Amino acid sequence: MSALLEIQDLQTHFQSDMGTVKAVDGVSYDVEAGETLAVVGESGCGKSVTALSVMRLIPNPPGRIVGGQVLYKGRDLLTLSNDEMRKVRGQEIGMIFQEPMTSLNPVLSIGKQLMEPLTEEMGMTKQQARERAIELLASVEIPDPARRLNQYPHHFSGGMRQRVMIAMALSCDPSVLIADEPTTALDVTVQAQILELMKQLTKQRGVALVIITHNLGVVARYADRVNVMYAGRVVERSSARAVYGDPRHPYTLGLMRSVPRLDHPITEDLEQIDGQPPNLAALGQGCAFQERCRFAIDKCAEERPELIEALPDHYSACFVATELGTTPTNQSQASTS
């Protein structure tokens, strides 16, 4: 099956007082129809900037996409005019942003915000747009949707606002949905409801779903495949089962060992990843993770590792990726997964 969305060697840089910040430094991945792909990593690793680059929403200045391709159904979005790209947003690729309270306009009713793209982009009449808006709110399980259209964002709880954002993202029937930290600031019960809803809707509609998150629990339950990002690059890529069961990059391994697990003793100490994330404006020639890595070798300081196939269909940007499966730490992780 060919990919709906394919990102090839994407590079997005920002100019700052410190120099050129390589926020996205050669990222490549793809996602197919009906598939859920998770992009995982700590804050500042380039997850959201990659998504904004796909949507061509990078503020210029200070940011600029300096290289690569973003292929949607074989068409490079980076070569489209602004008017052509405007038609892609929403109609072809929808996006759910991090914080619904800042993404929704507080002075416009929910109905107005839902109906505008339907009348402007889809050419519907006001009556058609209203009926479609009611249908959308019902599809995301908002009760009494007709009455809710006349209300404003502050009338909705955090979870309900996020449901509205999902409805807005799906309003023009996109083929690809990008969800940027869709459960931030929601309690765990609401998080589960929102994620189950997104998974259900994407399966029903055959939508390709990209979830950007730092929540490893989200990845384990909802993702088909996983990309782990660090310092603007993808450092590990495989199925969710493979990444959880047998991580092949030291950063991924560190993430796994820093999360509490119900099947581990409550008295067991969590491990931590020592050090701080690197300065993206002053990356050296070696591996960006090598100063924090317990498995680093001399070569790591001299040369930047590229993604290699450490196991069948399991890629890692690490010189010792093939050896990590024999480490006691990794064996412990695999045995409890």
C-alpha positions in Angstrom: 0.0 0.0 0.0 1.4 3.4 -1.0 1.7 6.1 1.7 -0.8 8.9 1.8 1.8 11.3 3.4 5.5 10.9 2.9 8.1 13.2 4.4 11.6 13.1 2.9 14.7 14.7 4.5 12.7 17.6 5.9 14.8 20.5 7.3 13.4 23.5 9.1 15.7 26.1 10.6 15.1 29.1 12.8 17.4 32.2 13.1 18.1 33.3 16.7 20.6 35.3 18.6 22.5 32.1 19.2 22.7 31.3 15.5 20.8 28.9 13.3 18.6 26.5 15.2 18.1 23.2 13.3 14.7 22.4 14.8 14.0 19.7 12.1 17.2 18.2 10.8 16.6 15.7 8.0 13.3 14.0 9.2 11.8 11.3 7.0 8.7 9.2 7.7 5.4 8.1 6.0 1.9 7.2 7.1 -0.7 5.1 5.3 -4.5 5.2 5.1 -6.2 3.9 8.3 -2.8 3.8 10.1 -2.0 5.5 13.4 1.6 6.7 13.6 3.0 8.1 16.8 5.8 10.7 16.9 7.4 10.6 20.4 10.1 12.7 22.1 10.7 15.2 24.8 9.9 18.9 24.5 12.0 20.7 21.9 12.9 17.6 19.9 11.1 18.9 16.7 7.8 17.0 16.8 5.5 19.9 16.5 7.8 21.9 14.2 7.7 18.9 11.8 3.9 18.9 11.8 3.7 22.7 11.3 6.2 22.3 8.4 3.9 19.8 6.8 1.1 22.3 7.1 3.4 25.1 6.0 2.5 27.1 9.1 6.1 28.0 10.1 6.3 31.7 10.9 8.8 33.4 8.5 10.8 35.1 10.0 12.3 33.6 12.1 11.6 30.1 10.7 12.1 28.7 7.2 11.8 25.3 5.6 15.2 24.9 3.9 15.1 21.5 2.4 13.3 18.2 1.8 9.9 17.2 0.4 6.4 16.7 1.9 4.6 14.4 -0.5 0.8 14.1 -0.2 -0.6 11.6 -2.7 2.7 12.1 -4.6 2.4 15.9 -4.8 5.1 18.0 -3.0 3.3 20.4 -0.7 6.4 22.6 -0.4 6.1 23.6 -4.1 2.5 24.7 -4.0 1.4 28.3 -4.0 -0.2 29.8 -0.9 -3.7 29.6 -2.4 -3.1 25.9 -3.4 -1.8 25.1 0.1 -4.8 26.8 1.7 -7.1 24.3 -0.1 -5.0 21.4 1.2 -5.3 22.5 4.8 -8.6 21.2 6.2 -9.8 19.6 3.0 -6.9 17.2 2.6 -4.9 17.4 5.8 -6.5 18.3 9.1 -4.7 19.3 12.3 -5.7 19.3 16.0 -3.6 21.8 17.9 -2.2 21.4 21.4 -4.4 23.7 23.5 -8.1 24.0 22.4 -8.8 27.1 24.5 -6.1 29.1 22.6 -7.0 27.5 19.2 -10.7 28.3 19.5 -11.8 32.0 19.1 -13.4 33.0 22.5 -15.7 35.6 20.9 -17.2 33.4 18.2 -19.8 30.7 18.8 -18.9 27.1 18.3 -21.4 27.0 15.4 -19.8 29.9 13.7 -16.3 28.4 14.0 -17.5 25.0 12.7 -19.6 26.4 9.9 -17.1 28.9 8.4 -14.8 26.3 6.7 -17.8 24.4 5.4 -19.2 27.5 3.7 -15.9 29.0 2.7 -14.0 25.9 1.6 -16.7 23.4 0.8 -19.2 25.8 -0.8 -22.1 24.7 1.4 -25.1 27.0 2.1 -25.6 28.2 5.7 -28.4 25.6 6.2 -26.2 22.8 4.9 -23.3 23.9 7.0 -25.5 24.0 10.1 -26.8 20.5 9.5 -23.2 19.3 8.9 -22.0 21.0 12.1 -24.7 19.3 14.1 -23.7 16.0 12.6 -20.0 16.6 13.4 -20.7 17.4 17.0 -22.8 14.3 17.3 -20.1 12.2 15.8 -17.6 13.3 18.5 -20.3 12.5 21.2 -21.2 16.0 22.3 -24.8 15.8 23.7 -27.6 18.1 22.4 -25.4 19.3 19.5 -28.0 21.7 18.0 -28.1 23.7 21.2 -24.4 23.5 21.7 -23.8 25.3 18.3 -25.0 28.6 19.9 -22.6 28.3 22.8 -19.1 29.7 23.2 -15.8 27.9 24.1 -15.9 29.0 27.7 -19.2 27.1 28.1 -17.3 23.8 27.3 -15.0 21.7 29.6 -11.5 21.0 28.4 -12.5 17.6 27.1 -15.5 19.0 25.3 -13.3 21.7 23.7 -11.0 19.1 22.5 -13.9 17.2 20.9 -14.9 20.4 19.1 -11.3 20.7 17.8 -11.6 17.1 16.5 -14.9 17.9 14.8 -13.4 21.0 13.2 -10.4 19.0 11.9 -12.7 16.4 10.4 -15.2 18.8 9.0 -13.9 18.8 5.5 -13.3 15.0 5.4 -9.4 15.1 5.3 -7.4 12.0 4.4 -4.7 12.8 7.0 -5.2 14.0 10.5 -2.3 15.4 12.6 -3.0 15.5 16.3 -0.4 17.6 18.2 -0.4 16.6 21.9 -4.2 16.1 21.7 -4.6 15.2 25.4 -2.4 17.9 27.0 -3.9 19.2 30.3 -6.7 16.7 30.3 -7.2 14.2 33.1 -6.5 10.6 32.4 -10.1 9.5 32.0 -10.9 12.2 29.5 -7.6 11.5 27.7 -8.7 7.9 27.2 -12.1 9.0 25.9 -10.5 11.4 23.4 -8.0 8.9 22.1 -10.6 6.1 21.8 -12.8 8.6 19.9 -10.0 9.6 17.5 -9.0 6.0 16.9 -12.6 5.0 16.2 -13.2 7.9 13.8 -10.0 7.3 11.8 -10.8 3.6 11.4 -14.3 4.4 10.3 -13.2 7.0 7.8 -9.9 5.4 6.7 -8.0 8.5 7.8 -4.2 8.4 8.4 -3.6 9.6 11.9 -0.4 11.1 13.2 -0.3 11.5 17.0 2.5 13.8 18.3 3.0 13.0 22.0 5.5 12.5 24.9 3.1 10.1 26.6 4.4 6.6 26.1 1.1 5.1 27.4 -0.6 6.7 24.4 1.9 5.0 22.1 1.5 1.6 23.6 -2.3 1.5 23.3 -3.1 3.4 20.2 -0.2 3.5 17.7 0.6 1.0 14.9 4.0 2.4 14.3 6.4 4.8 16.2 9.0 7.4 15.3 11.2 8.4 18.2 12.7 11.9 17.8 15.7 13.5 19.4 17.4 16.8 18.6 15.5 17.3 15.4 16.0 13.8 14.0 14.2 10.4 14.0 16.5 8.1 16.0 14.3 5.0 16.1 11.5 3.8 13.9 9.5 0.6 13.9 6.1 -0.9 15.0 4.9 0.0 18.4 5.3 -3.6 19.6 8.9 -3.7 18.5 9.9 -0.4 20.0 8.3 -1.3 23.3 9.4 -4.9 23.4 13.0 -4.4 22.2 14.1 -0.7 21.9 17.3 -0.3 19.9 18.3 3.2 20.7 19.7 4.3 24.1 17.4 7.3 24.2 14.3 5.1 23.6 15.6 2.7 26.2 16.0 5.6 28.7 12.5 6.8 28.0 11.1 3.3 28.7 13.0 2.9 32.0 12.0 6.3 33.3 8.2 5.5 33.2 6.5 3.8 36.2 5.1 0.3 35.4 2.3 -1.6 37.1 4.2 -4.9 36.7 7.3 -3.6 38.5 7.7 -3.4 42.3 6.5 -0.2 43.8 9.8 0.2 45.6 11.8 0.0 42.4 13.6 3.3 41.6 13.0 4.8 38.2 16.0 5.4 36.0 16.8 8.8 34.6 18.4 10.1 31.5 21.4 12.1 32.7 22.3 15.6 31.4 20.3 18.1 29.3 19.1 18.1 25.7 21.7 19.6 23.4 21.7 23.2 22.0 20.2 22.8 18.5 22.2 25.9 17.4 25.5 24.3 18.3 25.3 20.7 17.5 28.7 19.0 17.1 29.7 16.6 14.3 28.9 13.5 16.4 25.7 11.9 17.8 23.5 14.5 19.6 22.8 12.0 22.4 26.3 10.8 23.0 27.0 13.1 26.1 24.0 11.6 27.9 24.4 8.0 26.7 25.7 5.2 28.9 26.6 3.1 25.8 28.6 5.8 23.9 31.8 4.8 22.2 34.6 6.9 20.8 33.0 6.9 17.3 29.9 8.6 18.7 31.8 11.9 19.3 33.2 11.9 15.8 30.5 10.9 13.5 26.7 11.3 13.4 25.0 7.9 13.0 22.3 7.4 10.3 19.2 5.2 10.6 20.2 1.5 10.0 18.1 -1.6 10.1 19.1 -3.1 13.4 16.4 -5.8 13.1 13.9 -6.6 10.3 11.8 -3.4 9.7 13.3 -1.9 12.9 15.6 1.1 12.3 17.9 2.9 14.8 20.4 5.8 14.5 23.0 4.2 16.8 26.4 2.6 16.2 25.7 0.0 18.9 22.0 -0.6 18.0 22.6 -4.3 17.1 24.2 -4.9 20.5 21.6 -3.2 22.7 19.4 -6.3 22.7 22.1 -8.1 24.7 22.3 -5.5 27.5 20.8 -6.4 30.9 18.8 -3.2 31.0 17.2 -4.0 27.6 16.6 -7.6 28.5 14.7 -6.6 31.6 12.6 -4.2 29.5 11.8 -6.8 26.9 10.9 -9.5 29.4 8.3 -7.3 31.1 6.7 -5.9 27.9 
